[in-house]
Amino acid sequence: RTALHYACVYDQPKMVTLLIKMNSDVNICDDDKSTALIKAVQFQAEECAMILLQSDADPNVMDASGNTALHYAVYSKNTCTAANLLRHKPMIEAKNKVYLDQLYLQLFDIHFF
C-alpha cells in the first residue's frame, strides 16, 4: 500500500490533499488491487473519498474481488458516499466476481465482504 492508501484508511483528508499535491497517483492499486478511493469508501472516510474524486480518481477500478468503490458504498449503506460516486459516472451495472451488482446487493441485503 502507498501513503495515500494509509491516509484514507486512517481518515486523514489533509494528508490526502498534501499527497495529491505532491503528485501521488490517485489510481495506483495495492496488492489487493484496491485504490485509495476504494480504501476511503471501505473505511468510511467520506472527505478523503471526495478529495480523491475531485482529483480524478477512477470510480470504476475493480479490486481483486471485482468490487468497485460503489459496491462498498452500497454494501455499507453509505448513501452520502454512494451519491457522490454516482456524480462521477461509475459503472452502475458492474458485477463483482460472484456476479452481484450494486442494486442486487441492496435489494437483498447480501453480506459477503
N, C-alpha and C positions, 0 to 999 in steps of 0.2 A: 504494500500500500504506500501511497505517497502522503506527503504532509497535507495535501488538500483533502485526501480521504479522511485522515485523522481529524482535521479541523472540522469536518462535517459530522463525524461520529461524536465528537465532543461538543458540538453546537457552538462553534466559535466563529460567528459571522465576520468579526473584524479581521481575524486571521485569514478567512476565506478571501475577503476583499484584498488583503495585502498579498497573498499568494498569487491571486489572479493578476494584480498589478505587476508582479514580478514575473509574469508570463508563464505561470503554471498552465499546463494543458488541462482544460476542464473536461475533456473527454477521454483521458487516459484511464485504462482499466487495471484493476489489481489482479491477483492470481485467480480470483473467482469471477473475473470479467465484469466486476462491478465498477461503475464510475462513481465519482464523488457525489453526483446527483442521486444515484441510487442509494448511497450510504446516507445522504441527508434525509431522504424520504424514509428509509428504514428506521432511522433514529429520531424521526420527527423534528428535525432541525429545519423548520419552515423558512426562517430567514436565510439560512445558508442555501436552501433549495432555490429561493427566489433570486439570490445573487448569482447563482450558477446559471439559471435560466436566462437572466438578463445579460449574461456573459456568453451566450450562445452554446450552453451545454445542450447536448443532443438528448431529448427525452425518449428517443426510440432505441437507444442502445439496450441490448438484452444481456443479462448476466449469464452465468454458466447454467442456470436453471431455466433460461429462456424468459425470465421476468424483466419487465421494464419498470421504470420508476412509477408509472401509473398502476401497474399491478400491485406494487407495495402500498401505494396511497389508498387504493380501493380496499385492499385486504385489511389495512389498519383503520379503515373508516375515517381517514383524514380528508374530509371534504374540502377544506381550505386548500391544501396542497394539491388535491386532485383537480380542483377548479383552476388553480394556477398552471398546472401541467397542461390542461385542456386548452388554455390560451396559446400554448406553444406548439400546437399541431402534432400531438403524439399519434401514433398508430393505435387507434382505439380498438381495433379488432385483432391486435397482436395476441397470439396464443403462446403460452409457455410450453415447456417440454412435456407437460401432461395434457396439452391441448385445451387449456382453460383460458378463456378470455376474461377481461375485467368485469363485464356485465354478468357473466355466468358466476364468477366468484361472489359478486354482490348479491345476486338473486338467491343463491342457495347457501350463502354464508359459509363457504367452504374454507377450512383451515388446513393448510398443508405445509406452511413455511416453518 
